[in-house]
Structure formats: structure tokens, C-alpha cells
Amino acid sequence: MTGWDTAAASAESLQAAGYLADERIAQVVFLSDQLGKPILAEGPAGVGKTSLALAIAAATGRRLVRLQCYEGLDEAKALYEWNYHKQLLRLQSDEGKSWYEIEGDIFTEEFLLERPLLEAIRSEDPVVLLIDEVDRVEMETEALLLEVLDAFQVTIPELGTVIAKHRPVVVLTSNNTRELSEALKRRCLFLHIDYPTVDRERRILLQQVPDLPDAMADKIARTVRSIRQLAVRKAPSVSESLDWARTLLALGVEDVDAKITVGTLEVLLKYQSDIEKAARELLES
């Protein structure tokens, strides 16, 4: 428990940590704390899902433990594995001993390699566990996550069962590249984070880029919003609008017009076809 007694209190703490949460985000964070349930944050890339976990860690003073998911992630990389090279050296030095004696030597803490899930469970202090881009793992690995999220304990056959001393605050993120299982969703509070409104993006810009004039922040937010409404392959994210704001300041731009926008579209868009489409729309409007 973090000590937040209202959703507004969680919003204030997150803002102090540099994250501008709207009412819905603040409420889900508050309820996650109150109910002890993980947050499943889903939405387009670059809208602040990972940043939310970082902000929760900063706001609560907890260390962040991050499991970056990818295709092919297995138990050894997510949970734990044995240091086989070190074990082999011990076996060579213990030549002549019985297997019973050797087994007791090589399957000990000295040879255990903690991975993020076990690290979070065994931590002496409360942590925030970020399981980033969970939609990129296979169903088998997702099943492993279910076991951990159910009881926050892990059984290591050679060492026994490890039970979490402190229940981690858990944030899972998904870019929705595949449908997650109902079993995983049931264990979480669902939070869809979409592109922000113009007003919220303006406030994010002002918070993250302190030298940005208010009128320029408003123009940037409105221009980015209009580009997102085009049928582009990859719409600009919040992180890209922040990059664009910093770019315009670095170039000494004082006013955002169509010519300036077209000349810097490479910061906002990542496909040439998107750049050409946006340029046409901006110059014709």
C-alpha cells in the first residue's frame, strides 16, 4: 500500500513525479493500490504506458524492476536460471565425488541467476514490477506470468518455494499486437491509454519542455492532433510530439506554420509515405 487515500492524491503524486495523469488513469492507479491488483495498460506505442510505471515507482519511492518482453522469452530469462559455466567449473574441481555430494554443491544460491520476476519476488524492499510489452510473448510464457501474478511465489525445485516478502506493484503494458488471454485480463485492472486530448497534450508539453511558450504548445498539440487523424501507418506519439517541441526550440522557431511543420515532419513521422501524405494535407489546407 502506498498510502493514497483518494484518486486525486495519486494524481498529485504522479504529477510531482513528472507524469500528468487524467482522472481515469489516476483512478485506476488508486484502485490498483487499494485492491492489490496489477494494472494492464494497453494502447498505441508512445502514449505513456511505460512512463506510468516509472512514475509510480518515483511517486512511491520504490525501485523499478523491469521485464522487457520479446518473442522467444522463456522461463530462464524471465524467472531464473543456473550459472552453467560456474557449475561446470565446480564439477571439474569436484571430480571423484558422488553425484549426491556434487548436487548439493552446485544447486545453491551461489549458482542461481535471478531474472526480473524472481528479483521482484525476493526483493527485501517493496518494488514496482514492470512487465513491458507483454503482448510480444508466446502463450506459454503468458501462462508463467499467471502463476507469478496469482500468488507472488515461485518454486525452485532445488531450493524450495520463495514467497514474496512484499507484494510488488505490477504494471503490464501492451501495444495490442495480439489478443491477451482472458485469464491474464481477469487478474488485472484494465487501463486503455489513448492519444491525449489537445488540452492534456498541451499541458504535457508545458510540463516536459519548460522553455516552451504556452501559445506554441497549443499549436503543436493541435497540429499533431490533425496529423493523427490522417490515415498514416504510424501516427505520432506523445514522445514524438515532445521531440518535435524540442526540435522547434532548437531551431529557434517562434511560430508553427505549415511550412515549418512540413520541413520538420521527419521528427514526427517514421515512414516516407506518411511524410508525403501529411505534407500534401498541410500545404493544401
N, C-alpha and C positions, 0 to 999 in steps of 0.2 A: 504493500500500500504506500502511495506517495504522500498522502495527507490532503489531497484535493477534496474539498467538501462540496464543490459545485463545478459545473461545466465552465462557468465563467472564470473560475480560479485556474483551471487547466489551460484555458486560452491565454490568460495573463502570463502564466509560467512559460508557455511555448513562445509567446511573443518576446519575452525577456531573453529567451534563448535564440531569437532570430527567426522564428517561424510564425508567420501570420496565418492563424487558423480561423476558418469561418465557423459559424455556430455548429454546423453539422460535424465537422472534424473535431471540434472541442468536445462536443457531447460524446462522440464515440470513444475518444481518448479517456474521458472521465469515467464512462461506463466500463471500459476495459479495466481500469484501475479498481473500480468498485466490485466488479463481478469476477475479477481474476481471469479474464478470457483474453486470448490473443486477438489482435487486430489483423484482418485480411484487407489490405489496402490495394485496390485494383484501379487501373486506369491507364491512359496513354503514358508513354515514356516521357520523363522530364517534367512531370507536373508536381513533384514534391513528395512522392511516396517514401523514398529512401530518406529524404531530408526530414520527414516527420519522425522517423525512428531516431535519427541523430539528435533532433531537438528534444525528444522525450528523454533521451539519455542525459543531455545537457541540463534540462529543466529539473531532473530528479537527482542529479549528481551521481548517476550510475555509469559504470563502464559499459561500453558497447562491445558486444561480441557479434561478429558478422559471419554468416554463412552465405557465400555467394554461390548461387545455384547455376548449374550449366548442364548441358546434355552429357550424360555419362557419369554424373556424380553418383558415387556409391557410398556404402556404409563406411568404408575405410577412410574416405575423405571427409565425410560428414560427421562421423561419430568418434571413432578411434581406430588405430592400427598398431601393430607391434613393429618395433625397430628391428627388422630382419637382419640388417647388416651387423648391428651390435650383438644380436643374438648369435649370429654365425661365429663371430669372433669369440664369444663366450664358449660356444660349443667346442671350438678348436682348442681353447685353453683348458677345457674340462674333459679332454679325451681320456678315456679309461673309466669314467664314472658311469653309473647306471642311468637309464632314461628317467627313472623316478627322481634321482638326485638332480639331474640336469633340468628337468621340467620345473622343479621348484626354484631353480636359479634364474631361468630365462623368462618366465612369465610373472614378472614382478613390476612394481611401479617404475623401476629403473629403465625398463624397456618399453613402457607404454607411451605412445604418442597421442596426445589429446588433439582432437579436432573440435571445431566450434560447438557442436551440440554437447559433447561431454564437458568441454570447458565451461559452458554456461551452467550446466548442472552441478559441477564440482566447485564452482566459484565460492570462495569464502565470503564474498560480499555480493549484495544484490546487483544484478546486471540487466541490461536491455539486450535481448537476443533478436537480431535482425536476420530473417531468412529472406534474402533478396532474390527476386525473380523466380519464385517457386514454380511458376508455370513452365520453366525450362527443363525440369527434371522428369524422369520417367515415373510411371505409376508405382513401381517397386520402391523407389526412393521416397515417394509421397507416403507410402504405407509406413515406412520407417519414421517419418515425421509424425504420423498419427500416434505411434507408440509413445514417442517422447512427449508430445503435447497432452496426451491423456493423463500421465502420472508424473511426468518430470523425474523419471528414474530410468536407469539403464542397467542391464545385467551383463557383466563381463564374465564369461564362464570361468576364467582362471582366477578372477579376483572377487567375484560376488556382485551383489546389487548395490549400485550407487544411487542414493536418493538426494534430490536437490535440497540443500540447506536453506536456500531462499528461492522462492518461485520467481523465475525471470519474468519481466515484462516482455512480451513477444509481439513483434510486428512482422507479418509476412507481406511481401509485395508481389504483385502480378501485373504483367503488361497485357494479360488476357490473350496470349498467343495460343493457348489451348484451354479447354474447359477443365476446371479442377473438380475433384470428386466431391460428391455430396457429403461424404464422411468428413473431409477436411473442412468444408464450409460450415458444417454443423458445430464444429469446435471453436469457431471464430465469430467475432463481430465483424460484419461486412461493412466496408467503407469504400465507396466509389469516389475517387478524386478525379475530377474532370478539369479541363482548362478553366482558369478562373474567370469571373466576370471582369468587365473593363475596370470597374472601380477597385476590385480586390487586386487586380494585376498592377494598377497604378500605385496602390499602397505598398505592394511587394517591391516594386521598382524603387520607390522612395526610401523604403527601409534598407534595401540591399545595395543601392547606389546613392549614397548620401549627397553627392555633389549634383545630382540630377534636379533641374528645376521642375516644379510641380506641373507647369503647362506642358513641358516636353514629355514628362512621364505619361501624362494623359494622352498625348498624341501617339506616343509609342504603343501604349496599351490598345488604343483604337485601331491603329494601323495593323498591329499583329492580329487583333481580333478579325479584321477584314480578310487578312491572308488565310487565316484558319478556316474561313468559310468557303474558300475556293476548293475545288476538287483536286488537291495535291496529294502526292504519295506519302509525304511526311510533313505534317503540319508543324509549325514552330512551337517548341515547348516553352515553358516558363524560363528554363535555364538559358534558352536561346534568346529570349527577349531581354534577359539580363545582359547577356553578351552583347546584344545589339546596342543597348543603352550605353554600355561602357565603350563600345566602338565609336558611337556618335560623339561621346565626350572626348575621346582620344583624338578624334579628327577635328575637334573644335566646332562641331555643328551646333548652331543655336536654334534652328527651326527645322522641323521634319516635313519635307515636301516629297512629292512623287519622284523627283529627280534624285534626291538624296537616298530615298528608300531603294530605288532600282539599283543605284550604284553600290549598295551595301547588302543586297539580298543574299549574298553568299554566306553571311553570318547567320541568317535566319533559316535558309533552306539548304538542303543537302543533295538535291537532285537537279541536274541541269534542266530537265523538263519542267520541274516545279518553278525554277527561277524564271524561265522563259514565259510560262503561263502567268505568273504573278506580275512580271514586268509589263506584259501586254495589258492586263487588267488595270494596273496602276496608271499607266500612261494614257489609257483610253477614258478613264473615269474623270 
